[in-house]
Amino acid sequence: MLRFSLSIWKDFGFKEIKAYLATRPEKAVGDPARWAQALSSLENAVRKCGLECEVDEGGGAFYGPKIDLKIKDAIGREWQTTTIQFDFNLPERFDMSYIGEDGKKHQPYMVHRALFGSLERFFGILIEQYAGAFPLWLAPEQARILPITERQHECARRQLKELREAGFRVELDDRPASLGAKIKDARHDRIPYLLVVGAQEAENGGFAVRSRREGELGVMTPAQLMEKMKMEVDNKIC
């Protein structure tokens, strides 16, 4: 669970991650020997993952010890995110058991997790981290097609359909506005790819591509662009 949580935060682009190990509080349920075993298991997990760790003495819940992960955002503030929690209370209350190799009943350990902490806070951290300029794989709108005149609308609609059918989140700006105004609005919205369709592009079935990350990329066919976007999404390039 700890490795899975770390892989998620690294995919989102967070590199500064610290673990806090919360130990048994004064008032607690469960056998002290099981607490010691669980705490040792958590310590071992943190050590194997090579994490910087601080002990939060007595900071565990009454029903078990836990690991809290905290990350630093783009401006250096620390936020609590993932919690991985042992629970000695619910297995007892639900009278949970399994048959061991000795043929006898044993009470299992329960481990539960909150991967993102508060979901609203998680989205706030993401917006802060990227200043709204989400990488392609995260962006709600991955590309925007910008026809120069009404004569390119039919071609732009075909391209829109083709990109959407391939699974990409694409919009079409077919307003009766100047290309400059459309580009300005798309940049303000931090769209990863701007796809300009003029007379020449419409004739060849392509578009002039501008990447927010890489700048002007020249003219591409939909197939070429989709191959590039798929690579970027699959590798979660930030």
C-alpha positions, 0 to 999 in steps of 0.5 A: 500500500505504501509503494502504491501511494508513493507511485501515485504521488510521483505520477502527479509530480510530487517529489518531496514526500515525508512519512510520519509514523503514529504510535499507540496513544494512552487510550487504545484497544487491542493486544499490546503485542499486536500493536508492537507487531503492527508498528514494526511492520509499518516501520519496516515498510517505511525503511524499505521504501527509503522514506524520511520518517518522523515518529509521532509519539502517541499520535495513532488512533485508538484502534491502531498505529498508522503511517501518514504521508505529507507532501510539499506543494509548489510553494513549499507548504506541507500537506497531509495526504495518504493515511495507511491505518491498522485497525484492531477494533473492527475485526473484533466488532465484526467477529472476523476470523479465518482458518489458519494452517493449524486448522484453528480460527484466527482474527485477521489484521485489518488495514485501511487507507485514504489515498488522497486525504480530503478530496477537495484539498487534494484538488486544491493542491493539484491546482496550486502545484500546476498553477492550473496548467495541468500536464496532458494526461491530467488536463480536462481539455487536452487540445482545442481546434481553432479554425481560422475561418468558417470555411474550415469548420467542416474539416475541423468537425471531422478532426474533432470527431476523429480525436474524440473517438480515439479517446482524447478530450478535445474541443472546437472553438468555432466562434466568429472571432479572430484567430488571435482572440481564440489563441489568447483564450486557449492560452488563458485556459492553459490548454496543452495543445492548440490545433490551428486549421487554415486553408492549407491545413484543411486541404491536407487534412492536418493542423498547425500544432502548438504545444504549451510545453514545447512550442510550435511543432509545425503541421501534423496529421491527426494520426501523427498528433495522436501518436505523440499525445498517446506517448505523452499520456502513457508516460505521464509526462509533466 
